[in-house]
Amino acid sequence: MSQTAKHIIFSGRVQGVGFRFTAHNIAKRCGLTGIVRNLPDGTVEMIAQGSSCDISDCISDIQESFAGYLRDVKINEINYNPRYTDFRITF
């Protein structure tokens, strides 16, 4: 199966509400590799790698889990990076 990578920025009330922990669990359940971290501007950045379908499912699950908190989700295709071998919360 073809692997793809997405750079995602979640904005809204996404820091201090368990967002990274939940996103991490969802990404791992979807079999993705990559990272999730808070950014200084109050957004959360995610790099998700895996099949397009699994990434879409992950993003949908996150949006459903935080429907009342999300204001915007920006998604861009990026180059796949083999250095991500699992999914982690980074700082």
C-alpha positions as CSV (number, residue, x, y, z in Angstrom):
1,M,0.0,0.0,0.0
2,S,1.3,3.5,-0.9
3,Q,2.5,5.6,2.0
4,T,1.7,9.3,2.1
5,A,2.4,12.1,4.6
6,K,0.3,15.1,5.7
7,H,1.2,18.2,7.7
8,I,-1.8,19.3,9.7
9,I,-2.4,22.4,11.8
10,F,-5.4,22.3,14.2
11,S,-6.5,25.7,15.6
12,G,-9.1,26.7,18.1
13,R,-9.1,25.6,21.8
14,V,-6.6,22.8,21.2
15,Q,-4.0,23.3,24.0
16,G,-4.7,22.3,27.6
17,V,-7.7,20.1,26.7
18,G,-6.0,16.7,26.2
19,F,-5.8,17.2,22.4
20,R,-2.3,15.8,21.9
21,F,-2.9,12.8,24.1
22,T,-6.2,12.0,22.2
23,A,-4.6,12.7,18.8
24,H,-1.7,10.4,19.7
25,N,-4.1,7.6,20.7
26,I,-6.2,8.0,17.5
27,A,-3.1,8.1,15.3
28,K,-1.6,4.9,16.9
29,R,-5.0,3.1,16.5
30,C,-5.0,4.1,12.8
31,G,-1.5,2.7,12.4
32,L,0.2,6.0,11.6
33,T,3.7,7.3,12.2
34,G,4.7,10.9,12.8
35,I,4.4,13.4,15.6
36,V,1.9,15.8,17.3
37,R,3.1,18.9,19.3
38,N,1.9,22.2,20.6
39,L,3.1,25.3,18.8
40,P,3.9,28.7,20.5
41,D,1.0,30.4,18.6
42,G,-1.6,28.2,20.4
43,T,-2.1,25.7,17.5
44,V,-1.3,22.0,17.4
45,E,0.9,20.6,14.6
46,M,0.6,17.0,13.4
47,I,2.7,15.1,10.9
48,A,0.9,12.0,10.0
49,Q,2.2,9.2,7.7
50,G,0.5,6.1,6.4
51,S,-2.2,5.3,3.9
52,S,-4.4,8.2,2.7
53,C,-7.4,6.4,4.0
54,D,-5.9,5.9,7.5
55,I,-4.8,9.5,7.7
56,S,-8.3,10.7,6.6
57,D,-9.9,8.4,9.3
58,C,-7.5,9.8,11.9
59,I,-8.3,13.4,11.1
60,S,-12.1,12.7,11.0
61,D,-11.9,11.0,14.4
62,I,-9.9,13.9,15.9
63,Q,-12.4,16.4,14.4
64,E,-15.3,14.4,15.9
65,S,-13.6,14.1,19.3
66,F,-13.0,17.9,19.5
67,A,-15.9,19.2,17.5
68,G,-16.6,22.0,20.1
69,Y,-13.0,23.0,20.3
70,L,-11.7,23.1,16.7
71,R,-12.0,26.3,14.7
72,D,-9.9,25.3,11.6
73,V,-7.9,22.4,10.3
74,K,-5.3,23.0,7.6
75,I,-3.9,20.0,5.7
76,N,-1.0,20.0,3.3
77,E,0.7,17.0,1.5
78,I,4.4,16.7,2.4
79,N,7.1,14.3,1.5
80,Y,7.1,11.0,3.3
81,N,10.0,10.8,5.9
82,P,11.2,7.3,6.8
83,R,12.7,8.7,10.1
84,Y,9.3,8.5,11.7
85,T,9.0,4.8,12.8
86,D,6.2,5.3,15.3
87,F,3.8,8.0,16.5
88,R,4.9,10.4,19.3
89,I,4.0,13.4,21.2
90,T,7.0,15.8,20.9
91,F,7.7,19.2,22.5
